[in-house]
Amino acid sequence: MENFSKLGDNIYTVSEDSVAVQMFYSSELKDDTHNLKLKQIANMPNEDKITLQVSAADGGQVAEGTDLKLRKPDWIAGDAVITVNGKTVKAEEQNGYFVIADVKAGDEITYQMSMKVTAYTMPDKSNMVAFKYGPVVLSSALSTNNIEASNPNGILVRVGTYDSSCQTVITVESDSVETWLKNLEKNMVRIEDSADGQVQFKLKNVDSESENLIYTPHYMRYKERYGLYMYMEEADSKSSQDRILENKESIRDTEMSTDYLYTFDDNNSEAAKNQQGENTSVGVYSGKGYSHAEKNTGWFSYDLKIDPSAEANYLNCTYYSGDSGRTFDLYVNGKKLKTVTINTDAGKNTFYVDTTEIPAEYLTEGSDTITVKFQAIAGKNSYVGGLYGISTSSAKEYDTDASLSALSFDIGTMTPAYDKDTTEYVLEVPEDTETVAMTATPKKESGLVYVGDVLIDDKHPRNITLTGEETVVNLTSKAQDHKTEQAYKITIKKVKKTEQELAIVTDPSDYKGIVGETAEFTVKATGEGLTYQWEYCNAGSEKWRTSSMEGNQTETIKVAAGSWRNGQKYRCVVTGTDGRITVSEAAVLTVK
């Protein structure tokens, strides 16, 4: 049973002839066995030195021969420095402890343990890295967007929702991640403590987005999204592109699924799918979890949603061809669907998906749930599985539309305006522009976007360095099938700055969301020395008021989506240097 209040039991341990200091927190110990009162003053990780004040529990003398043992932590960076009553001593080290022999009432002992930042990589992903400072795990705040949202995960368990807009990757400017980590002391530096007293660290020699990350003690983080293990990559490296592709394939699986299970944990994830079985177990192979059952008698089952209104429903099971030859039966709602024999048709030692249409007669009328059972065949002497993933879907083929859903730049004017049937564009930017940020969004979230031959992360703007008066960007978008492609050409031209007419280029768009989300409205305008002021109008009213929400005097305003704001309208008043004003169209905030 989890019982975190018990952690404090081990700050000190008492034995027949000694007291050991195991953890370094400000605290007091009263030990009648040795007539000892010990006061510890500590402020880790802000300070690397603790002070221990010794006195007698009854005001007299500490029991003769009482030793004080100071744990030597594995994170200590360098030699420990210990003083007794102001004098440095070389304490004897015994079995991982420094021993201060025969302490007396009135003794004051200091114990300095220098700390440094260390990096830890995931066993199966060496480019996924977390950091510690001394004994403390560090993490970085990412956002508070929709922080109250949650999803069920098993029986009476809920987990936070994933925000795909949060940063997950740190791009290093070194030759390699390995080189960056070797110089960690220079690349992750401590800065001034925060106003509430937390130690803080910033990254050096990384991309501009990562330079804004502030790492602090993870145990103090509350009600905010955070990055603990983050991917570390060189820009456009093979590992970066492999990760993007892997994520896209995972998103595609979800897009195609009515319901799915890819986490086999013998716990909440499987319980949420009403896992049943006999002689079954779970494990991990090649970084993927699986479920399987023993030979001849083993079985396991899951309940999955289907779409009763769909023309067809499909069952998709992921197997590993290295298990070739394993044979077992597959049932849906108690009826045998097929006998499965794992094979190498997709190649040796690879994962593959076996898709089977579920006949209508296997479905229960009026129900949107099926029970899928994997059953050993008596006498076959064959394991059941391993099953590395299972999903239901109502479409068998991937989408083949390779067009982008949006294409935009943070600077300049693009002509013509984006249209999915147009593949060539011209972007005019001021002549002193050095870089532009491009956002290219595929039609399906799982679609792929390439700049040249480099697969990019389309969740974030792509910075493009301008190489001369004209820079040509060759863009390729791939459909959900990751095969069908569409080429785009964008010619970026530097033009001499001329006085631009005051005009709204892009009006804010309506926003539909749920309570707790943050709605964003953005306006784009041309002109000189522009200033912005957002206004709002309540539902059913015609009176416009000045907004005070975050970003109310910028291009983008952020509005917390509360139920009371349902139906509010937002518009932006844009003013040029000559005092002329133009007003955007109004956008509506709908909150469900």
C-alpha positions as CSV (number, residue, x, y, z in Angstrom):
1,M,0.0,0.0,0.0
2,E,1.2,3.5,-0.8
3,N,1.7,5.5,2.4
4,F,3.8,8.6,1.7
5,S,3.5,9.8,5.3
6,K,5.9,6.9,6.3
7,L,8.7,8.5,4.4
8,G,9.5,10.7,7.4
9,D,10.2,7.6,9.5
10,N,13.6,7.2,8.0
11,I,15.1,10.7,8.4
12,Y,16.9,9.2,11.4
13,T,17.6,5.6,12.5
14,V,18.7,4.6,16.0
15,S,20.8,1.6,17.0
16,E,22.4,0.5,20.2
17,D,25.4,2.8,20.1
18,S,24.7,5.3,17.4
19,V,22.2,7.6,15.7
20,A,22.3,7.8,11.9
21,V,21.2,10.8,9.8
22,Q,19.7,9.3,6.7
23,M,18.0,12.3,5.1
24,F,18.7,16.0,5.1
25,Y,15.7,18.0,6.2
26,S,15.2,20.6,8.9
27,S,13.9,18.5,11.8
28,E,14.5,17.4,15.4
29,L,15.0,14.0,16.9
30,K,14.6,13.1,20.6
31,D,16.3,9.8,21.5
32,D,15.7,8.7,25.1
33,T,18.0,5.6,24.5
34,H,21.0,7.9,24.3
35,N,19.6,10.9,26.1
36,L,20.1,12.7,22.8
37,K,18.3,15.6,21.3
38,L,19.5,16.4,17.7
39,K,18.4,19.4,15.8
40,Q,19.0,19.5,12.0
41,I,19.0,22.7,10.1
42,A,19.0,22.1,6.3
43,N,17.8,23.9,3.2
44,M,18.5,21.5,0.3
45,P,18.9,21.8,-2.6
46,N,19.3,25.6,-2.2
47,E,22.3,25.1,0.1
48,D,24.7,22.1,0.2
49,K,25.6,22.4,3.9
50,I,23.5,21.1,6.9
51,T,24.1,21.9,10.6
52,L,23.5,19.4,13.4
53,Q,23.2,20.7,17.0
54,V,23.6,18.2,19.8
55,S,22.1,18.5,23.2
56,A,20.9,16.2,26.0
57,A,17.3,15.2,26.0
58,D,17.0,15.8,29.8
59,G,19.3,18.8,29.9
60,G,22.2,16.8,31.3
61,Q,24.7,14.8,29.3
62,V,24.4,12.6,26.2
63,A,25.1,8.9,26.9
64,E,28.8,8.2,26.7
65,G,30.0,6.5,23.6
66,T,27.1,7.8,21.4
67,D,28.3,8.0,17.8
68,L,26.7,10.1,15.1
69,K,26.6,8.6,11.6
70,L,26.2,10.8,8.5
71,R,25.0,9.0,5.4
72,K,27.2,9.5,2.3
73,P,24.8,9.9,-0.5
74,D,25.5,8.6,-4.0
75,W,24.9,12.0,-5.5
76,I,27.7,13.8,-3.6
77,A,30.0,15.6,-6.0
78,G,33.5,15.5,-4.6
79,D,34.7,15.1,-1.1
80,A,32.5,15.7,1.9
81,V,33.6,18.6,4.3
82,I,32.7,18.0,8.0
83,T,33.4,20.3,10.9
84,V,32.9,19.8,14.6
85,N,32.7,22.9,16.7
86,G,34.2,25.0,13.9
87,K,37.2,22.7,13.2
88,T,37.4,20.6,10.0
89,V,37.7,16.9,10.8
90,K,38.5,13.8,8.7
91,A,35.7,11.5,9.8
92,E,36.1,7.7,9.4
93,E,34.0,6.2,6.7
94,Q,32.2,3.0,7.5
95,N,29.8,1.2,5.2
96,G,28.6,4.3,3.5
97,Y,28.5,6.6,6.6
98,F,30.9,9.2,8.1
99,V,31.2,8.5,11.8
100,I,31.5,11.3,14.4
101,A,32.6,9.4,17.5
102,D,31.3,10.1,21.0
103,V,29.3,13.3,20.5
104,K,28.7,15.6,23.5
105,A,26.0,18.0,24.5
106,G,26.8,21.4,22.9
107,D,28.5,20.0,19.9
108,E,27.7,21.6,16.5
109,I,28.5,19.7,13.4
110,T,28.3,20.9,9.8
111,Y,28.2,18.5,6.9
112,Q,28.8,19.9,3.4
113,M,27.9,17.8,0.4
114,S,28.6,19.5,-2.9
115,M,26.0,19.0,-5.6
116,K,26.0,19.1,-9.4
117,V,23.5,18.5,-12.2
118,T,23.5,14.9,-13.6
119,A,21.6,13.5,-16.6
120,Y,19.7,10.3,-16.8
121,T,18.6,8.6,-20.0
122,M,15.8,6.1,-20.6
123,P,17.0,2.5,-20.9
124,D,15.3,2.0,-24.3
125,K,15.7,5.6,-25.6
126,S,19.1,7.1,-25.1
127,N,18.0,10.5,-26.4
128,M,15.2,10.8,-23.8
129,V,16.9,12.7,-20.9
130,A,16.0,13.9,-17.4
131,F,18.1,15.8,-14.9
132,K,18.8,15.8,-11.2
133,Y,20.5,18.3,-9.0
134,G,22.0,16.5,-6.1
135,P,19.2,14.4,-4.6
136,V,16.4,16.4,-6.4
137,V,14.7,15.5,-9.7
138,L,14.2,18.5,-11.9
139,S,11.5,19.3,-14.3
140,S,10.4,22.3,-16.3
141,A,6.9,24.0,-16.3
142,L,5.3,23.9,-19.8
143,S,1.8,25.3,-19.5
144,T,-1.4,25.3,-17.5
145,N,-3.6,25.0,-20.5
146,N,-6.8,22.9,-19.7
147,I,-5.0,21.6,-16.6
148,E,-8.2,20.4,-14.9
149,A,-9.2,18.1,-17.7
150,S,-8.8,14.3,-17.1
151,N,-9.6,10.9,-18.6
152,P,-10.6,7.7,-16.9
153,N,-7.7,5.1,-16.6
154,G,-9.0,2.0,-14.9
155,I,-11.2,1.6,-11.9
156,L,-11.7,4.9,-10.0
157,V,-8.5,6.3,-11.5
158,R,-8.2,9.4,-13.6
159,V,-5.2,10.8,-15.4
160,G,-4.4,14.1,-16.9
161,T,-5.0,14.7,-20.6
162,Y,-2.1,15.1,-23.1
163,D,-1.5,18.6,-24.6
164,S,0.2,18.1,-27.9
165,S,1.1,21.8,-28.1
166,C,3.5,21.4,-25.2
167,Q,7.2,21.2,-25.9
168,T,8.7,17.7,-25.9
169,V,12.0,18.2,-27.6
170,I,15.2,20.1,-26.8
171,T,17.4,20.7,-29.8
172,V,21.1,21.1,-29.0
173,E,23.5,23.3,-30.9
174,S,26.5,21.0,-30.3
175,D,27.9,18.4,-32.7
176,S,25.9,15.8,-30.9
177,V,23.7,15.2,-27.8
178,E,26.5,13.2,-26.4
179,T,28.9,16.1,-26.6
180,W,26.3,18.4,-25.1
181,L,25.8,16.1,-22.1
182,K,29.6,15.7,-21.6
183,N,29.7,19.5,-21.0
184,L,26.6,19.5,-18.8
185,E,28.1,21.8,-16.1
186,K,28.4,24.5,-18.8
187,N,25.2,23.7,-20.6
188,M,22.8,23.6,-17.6
189,V,23.6,26.4,-15.3
190,R,22.0,27.5,-12.0
191,I,20.5,31.0,-12.0
192,E,19.0,33.1,-9.2
193,D,16.5,31.3,-7.0
194,S,12.8,32.0,-7.7
195,A,10.8,34.4,-5.6
196,D,9.3,31.5,-3.7
197,G,12.8,30.1,-3.0
198,Q,13.2,27.3,-5.6
199,V,16.5,26.6,-7.2
200,Q,16.4,27.3,-10.9
201,F,18.4,26.1,-13.9
202,K,18.6,27.3,-17.5
203,L,19.9,25.5,-20.6
204,K,22.7,26.9,-22.8
205,N,23.6,26.0,-26.4
206,V,20.1,25.0,-27.3
207,D,17.4,26.3,-29.6
208,S,15.5,29.5,-28.7
209,E,12.4,27.6,-27.5
210,S,14.5,25.5,-25.1
211,E,16.4,28.6,-23.8
212,N,13.1,29.6,-22.2
213,L,12.8,26.4,-20.2
214,I,13.4,26.9,-16.4
215,Y,14.1,23.7,-14.5
216,T,13.1,23.5,-10.8
217,P,12.6,20.8,-8.2
218,H,9.9,18.4,-9.5
219,Y,8.5,17.6,-6.1
220,M,7.3,21.3,-5.7
221,R,5.4,21.3,-9.0
222,Y,1.6,21.6,-8.8
223,K,-1.2,22.2,-11.2
224,E,0.9,22.7,-14.3
225,R,2.0,20.6,-17.2
226,Y,5.7,19.8,-17.0
227,G,8.6,18.3,-18.9
228,L,10.6,15.7,-17.0
229,Y,12.0,13.3,-19.5
230,M,12.5,15.3,-22.7
231,Y,13.8,14.2,-26.1
232,M,17.3,15.7,-26.9
233,E,18.2,15.8,-30.5
234,E,20.4,17.6,-33.1
235,A,18.4,19.6,-35.5
236,D,17.0,17.6,-38.4
237,S,19.0,14.5,-37.3
238,K,18.0,11.0,-38.2
239,S,16.9,10.4,-34.6
240,S,14.8,13.5,-34.7
241,Q,13.0,12.4,-37.9
242,D,12.6,8.8,-36.6
243,R,10.9,10.2,-33.5
244,I,8.6,12.4,-35.5
245,L,7.6,9.4,-37.8
246,E,7.1,7.1,-34.8
247,N,4.8,9.7,-33.2
248,K,2.9,10.2,-36.4
249,E,2.3,6.4,-36.8
250,S,1.0,6.4,-33.2
251,I,-1.4,9.3,-34.0
252,R,-2.5,7.5,-37.1
253,D,-3.4,4.4,-35.1
254,T,-5.5,6.5,-32.9
255,E,-7.2,8.3,-35.8
256,M,-8.1,5.0,-37.4
257,S,-9.4,3.5,-34.1
258,T,-12.9,3.5,-32.6
259,D,-11.3,2.0,-29.5
260,Y,-7.8,0.8,-28.6
261,L,-5.4,-0.7,-26.1
262,Y,-1.7,-0.3,-26.5
263,T,-0.6,-0.4,-22.8
264,F,-0.5,-3.9,-21.2
265,D,0.2,-3.3,-17.5
266,D,-1.9,-5.9,-15.6
267,N,-3.3,-2.8,-14.0
268,N,-5.5,0.3,-14.7
269,S,-5.1,0.3,-18.5
270,E,-6.2,-3.3,-19.0
271,A,-8.8,-3.0,-16.2
272,A,-10.4,-0.1,-18.1
273,K,-11.0,-2.7,-20.9
274,N,-12.4,-5.3,-18.5
275,Q,-9.5,-7.6,-18.9
276,Q,-10.2,-11.2,-18.0
277,G,-8.1,-14.3,-18.3
278,E,-6.4,-17.4,-16.9
279,N,-2.7,-18.3,-16.9
280,T,-1.9,-15.0,-18.5
281,S,0.8,-12.4,-17.9
282,V,2.3,-9.2,-19.4
283,G,5.8,-8.2,-20.4
284,V,7.9,-5.8,-22.5
285,Y,9.9,-6.7,-25.6
286,S,11.8,-4.2,-27.8
287,G,10.3,-1.3,-25.9
288,K,6.7,-2.5,-26.5
289,G,4.4,-4.0,-23.9
290,Y,2.5,-7.2,-24.6
291,S,0.0,-9.7,-23.1
292,H,0.2,-13.4,-23.6
293,A,-1.2,-16.6,-22.1
294,E,0.2,-20.0,-21.4
295,K,0.1,-23.1,-23.7
296,N,-3.0,-25.3,-24.0
297,T,-5.2,-23.7,-21.3
298,G,-4.4,-20.0,-21.1
299,W,-6.7,-17.2,-22.4
300,F,-7.4,-13.5,-22.0
301,S,-10.1,-11.1,-23.2
302,Y,-10.9,-7.4,-23.5
303,D,-14.0,-5.3,-24.0
304,L,-13.7,-2.8,-26.9
305,K,-16.1,-0.2,-28.4
306,I,-17.3,-0.5,-32.0
307,D,-19.4,1.8,-34.2
308,P,-22.8,0.0,-34.6
309,S,-23.8,2.5,-37.3
310,A,-20.7,1.9,-39.5
311,E,-20.9,0.0,-42.7
312,A,-18.2,-2.3,-41.4
313,N,-16.2,-2.8,-38.3
314,Y,-12.6,-4.1,-38.2
315,L,-10.5,-5.8,-35.5
316,N,-6.8,-4.9,-35.6
317,C,-4.2,-6.9,-33.7
318,T,-0.5,-6.2,-33.5
319,Y,1.8,-9.2,-33.3
320,Y,5.6,-9.7,-33.5
321,S,6.8,-11.9,-36.4
322,G,9.6,-13.2,-34.2
323,D,6.8,-15.3,-32.6
324,S,6.2,-17.0,-35.9
325,G,4.4,-20.3,-35.6
326,R,2.4,-19.5,-32.5
327,T,-1.2,-20.6,-33.1
328,F,-4.4,-19.7,-31.1
329,D,-8.1,-19.0,-31.6
330,L,-9.7,-15.6,-31.7
331,Y,-13.3,-15.1,-30.5
332,V,-15.7,-12.1,-30.7
333,N,-18.7,-12.2,-28.3
334,G,-18.2,-15.9,-27.7
335,K,-18.1,-16.9,-31.4
336,K,-14.9,-18.1,-33.1
337,L,-13.7,-15.4,-35.6
338,K,-10.6,-17.1,-36.8
339,T,-7.5,-19.2,-35.9
340,V,-4.4,-17.0,-35.8
341,T,-1.0,-18.2,-36.8
342,I,1.7,-15.6,-36.3
343,N,3.8,-15.4,-39.5
344,T,6.7,-13.6,-41.2
345,D,4.8,-12.3,-44.2
346,A,5.7,-8.7,-43.1
347,G,9.3,-9.6,-42.6
348,K,11.5,-11.2,-39.9
349,N,11.6,-9.8,-36.4
350,T,9.1,-7.0,-37.1
351,F,5.8,-5.9,-35.6
352,Y,2.8,-6.1,-37.9
353,V,-1.0,-5.5,-37.8
354,D,-3.4,-8.2,-38.6
355,T,-6.8,-6.7,-39.7
356,T,-10.0,-8.7,-39.8
357,E,-13.5,-7.5,-40.7
358,I,-16.0,-8.4,-37.9
359,P,-19.1,-9.9,-39.5
360,A,-22.4,-8.2,-38.5
361,E,-23.7,-11.4,-37.0
362,Y,-20.9,-11.3,-34.4
363,L,-22.2,-8.0,-33.0
364,T,-24.9,-7.7,-30.4
365,E,-27.9,-5.6,-31.6
366,G,-28.2,-2.4,-29.7
367,S,-24.7,-2.7,-28.2
368,D,-21.6,-0.7,-29.0
369,T,-19.2,-3.1,-27.2
370,I,-17.6,-6.4,-28.1
371,T,-15.6,-8.9,-26.1
372,V,-12.5,-10.1,-27.9
373,K,-11.0,-13.3,-26.5
374,F,-7.6,-14.9,-27.3
375,Q,-7.7,-18.6,-26.5
376,A,-5.1,-21.3,-26.4
377,I,-5.8,-24.4,-28.5
378,A,-5.7,-27.6,-26.4
379,G,-3.0,-30.0,-27.7
380,K,-1.3,-27.3,-29.9
381,N,1.3,-26.6,-27.2
382,S,1.5,-23.0,-28.3
383,Y,1.5,-19.7,-26.4
384,V,-1.3,-17.2,-27.0
385,G,0.1,-14.0,-28.4
386,G,2.0,-12.0,-27.6
387,L,-0.5,-9.3,-28.3
388,Y,1.3,-5.9,-28.7
389,G,-1.8,-3.8,-29.5
390,I,-5.5,-4.2,-30.2
391,S,-8.0,-1.7,-31.7
392,T,-11.3,-1.5,-33.5
393,S,-12.0,0.7,-36.5
394,S,-14.6,1.4,-39.0
395,A,-12.2,2.2,-41.9
396,K,-9.7,-0.2,-43.4
397,E,-7.9,2.1,-45.8
398,Y,-5.8,5.2,-44.9
399,D,-6.9,8.6,-46.3
400,T,-5.0,9.6,-49.5
401,D,-5.6,13.3,-49.5
402,A,-2.1,14.8,-49.3
403,S,-3.1,18.5,-49.3
404,L,-2.3,20.8,-46.5
405,S,-5.1,22.2,-44.3
406,A,-3.2,25.4,-43.7
407,L,0.0,27.3,-44.7
408,S,1.1,30.5,-43.2
409,F,4.1,32.6,-42.2
410,D,4.7,35.0,-39.3
411,I,6.1,37.7,-41.5
412,G,5.2,39.1,-44.9
413,T,2.4,38.8,-47.3
414,M,1.7,35.5,-49.2
415,T,0.0,35.5,-52.5
416,P,-2.2,34.0,-53.4
417,A,-4.0,33.2,-50.1
418,Y,-3.6,29.6,-49.3
419,D,-5.9,27.2,-51.1
420,K,-5.5,23.4,-51.1
421,D,-5.6,23.3,-54.9
422,T,-2.8,25.9,-55.3
423,T,0.8,24.6,-55.0
424,E,3.0,27.6,-55.8
425,Y,3.1,30.8,-53.7
426,V,5.2,34.0,-53.3
427,L,5.9,35.4,-49.9
428,E,7.1,39.1,-49.8
429,V,8.9,40.1,-46.7
430,P,10.8,43.4,-45.7
431,E,14.3,43.6,-47.1
432,D,15.9,43.4,-43.6
433,T,14.2,40.1,-42.8
434,E,16.7,37.3,-41.9
435,T,14.4,34.4,-40.9
436,V,10.7,33.6,-41.2
437,A,8.6,31.0,-39.3
438,M,6.5,28.8,-41.4
439,T,3.5,26.8,-40.2
440,A,2.4,24.0,-42.5
441,T,-0.5,21.8,-41.2
442,P,-1.4,18.5,-42.9
443,K,-5.0,17.6,-43.5
444,K,-4.8,14.8,-41.0
445,E,-2.8,15.2,-37.8
446,S,-0.9,12.0,-38.7
447,G,0.1,13.4,-42.1
448,L,3.8,14.2,-42.8
449,V,5.4,17.5,-43.8
450,Y,8.9,17.6,-45.4
451,V,11.1,20.7,-46.1
452,G,13.3,19.4,-48.8
453,D,14.0,15.9,-47.7
454,V,13.8,16.6,-44.0
455,L,10.7,15.4,-42.0
456,I,9.7,18.3,-39.7
457,D,7.6,18.6,-36.6
458,D,4.6,20.4,-37.9
459,K,3.3,21.0,-34.4
460,H,5.8,23.9,-34.2
461,P,6.7,26.7,-36.6
462,R,9.6,25.9,-38.9
463,N,12.3,28.6,-38.9
464,I,13.6,29.3,-42.4
465,T,16.8,31.2,-42.9
466,L,16.7,33.6,-45.9
467,T,19.9,33.1,-48.1
468,G,19.5,36.1,-50.5
469,E,17.1,38.3,-52.3
470,E,15.1,35.2,-53.1
471,T,14.8,31.9,-51.1
472,V,12.9,29.0,-52.5
473,V,11.3,26.5,-50.1
474,N,10.3,23.1,-51.5
475,L,7.6,21.6,-49.3
476,T,6.2,18.1,-49.6
477,S,3.0,17.0,-47.7
478,K,2.2,13.3,-47.4
479,A,-1.3,11.9,-46.7
480,Q,-2.4,9.7,-43.8
481,D,-1.1,6.7,-45.8
482,H,2.4,8.2,-45.7
483,K,2.8,7.5,-49.4
484,T,0.5,9.8,-51.4
485,E,2.3,13.2,-51.6
486,Q,1.8,16.7,-52.8
487,A,4.6,19.1,-53.6
488,Y,4.5,22.9,-52.8
489,K,6.9,25.7,-53.8
490,I,7.1,28.9,-51.9
491,T,9.4,31.7,-53.2
492,I,10.3,34.2,-50.5
493,K,11.2,37.6,-51.9
494,K,12.8,40.5,-50.0
495,V,11.2,43.8,-51.0
496,K,12.1,47.3,-50.1
497,K,10.0,48.7,-47.3
498,T,7.2,51.0,-48.4
499,E,4.5,52.6,-46.3
500,Q,1.8,50.0,-46.0
501,E,-1.9,50.8,-46.1
502,L,-3.7,50.2,-42.8
503,A,-5.8,47.1,-43.3
504,I,-7.0,43.9,-41.6
505,V,-5.4,41.0,-43.4
506,T,-6.8,38.1,-41.3
507,D,-9.8,38.4,-39.0
508,P,-10.0,36.4,-35.8
509,S,-11.7,33.0,-36.1
510,D,-14.6,31.7,-33.9
511,Y,-13.5,29.4,-31.1
512,K,-15.4,26.4,-29.8
513,G,-14.1,24.6,-26.7
514,I,-14.9,23.3,-23.2
515,V,-14.7,24.8,-19.8
516,G,-11.1,25.1,-18.6
517,E,-9.5,25.6,-22.0
518,T,-7.8,28.8,-23.1
519,A,-9.3,30.3,-26.2
520,E,-7.0,32.3,-28.5
521,F,-8.1,35.0,-31.0
522,T,-5.6,36.4,-33.5
523,V,-5.8,39.3,-35.9
524,K,-3.3,40.1,-38.7
525,A,-3.0,43.7,-40.1
526,T,-0.8,45.7,-42.3
527,G,0.3,49.3,-41.7
528,E,3.0,51.3,-39.9
529,G,3.5,51.4,-36.1
530,L,0.4,49.4,-35.3
531,T,-1.1,49.2,-31.9
532,Y,-3.8,46.8,-30.8
533,Q,-6.8,46.9,-28.4
534,W,-9.1,43.9,-28.1
535,E,-12.8,44.5,-27.1
536,Y,-15.5,42.1,-26.1
537,C,-19.3,42.0,-26.2
538,N,-21.4,39.8,-24.0
539,A,-24.0,37.4,-25.5
540,G,-27.2,39.2,-26.2
541,S,-25.6,42.6,-25.9
542,E,-24.5,45.2,-28.4
543,K,-22.2,47.1,-26.1
544,W,-18.5,46.6,-26.7
545,R,-16.1,46.9,-23.8
546,T,-12.3,47.0,-23.5
547,S,-10.9,43.6,-22.6
548,S,-8.2,43.2,-19.9
549,M,-7.4,39.6,-20.7
550,E,-3.9,38.3,-21.4
551,G,-2.6,39.8,-24.7
552,N,-5.3,42.4,-24.9
553,Q,-2.9,44.8,-26.6
554,T,-1.2,42.4,-28.9
555,E,-2.2,40.5,-32.1
556,T,-3.4,37.5,-30.0
557,I,-5.6,37.6,-27.0
558,K,-6.0,34.6,-24.6
559,V,-9.3,34.1,-22.9
560,A,-10.1,31.5,-20.2
561,A,-13.1,29.5,-21.4
562,G,-15.7,29.8,-18.6
563,S,-19.4,28.9,-19.0
564,W,-20.3,32.5,-18.3
565,R,-18.4,33.5,-21.4
566,N,-20.4,31.4,-23.8
567,G,-21.6,33.5,-26.7
568,Q,-19.2,36.4,-26.1
569,K,-17.8,38.1,-29.1
570,Y,-14.2,39.5,-29.5
571,R,-12.9,42.0,-32.0
572,C,-9.6,44.0,-32.3
573,V,-9.2,47.7,-32.9
574,V,-6.0,48.4,-34.8
575,T,-4.5,51.9,-34.9
576,G,-1.7,53.2,-37.2
577,T,0.9,55.8,-36.5
578,D,-1.3,58.5,-38.1
579,G,-4.2,57.7,-35.7
580,R,-6.3,56.0,-38.3
581,I,-8.3,53.1,-37.0
582,T,-9.6,49.8,-38.5
583,V,-11.7,47.2,-36.7
584,S,-11.7,43.5,-37.3
585,E,-14.7,41.3,-37.7
586,A,-16.0,39.8,-34.5
587,A,-15.3,36.2,-33.5
588,V,-17.6,34.2,-31.3
589,L,-16.5,32.2,-28.2
590,T,-18.6,29.0,-27.7
591,V,-18.2,27.1,-24.5
592,K,-19.8,23.8,-23.9
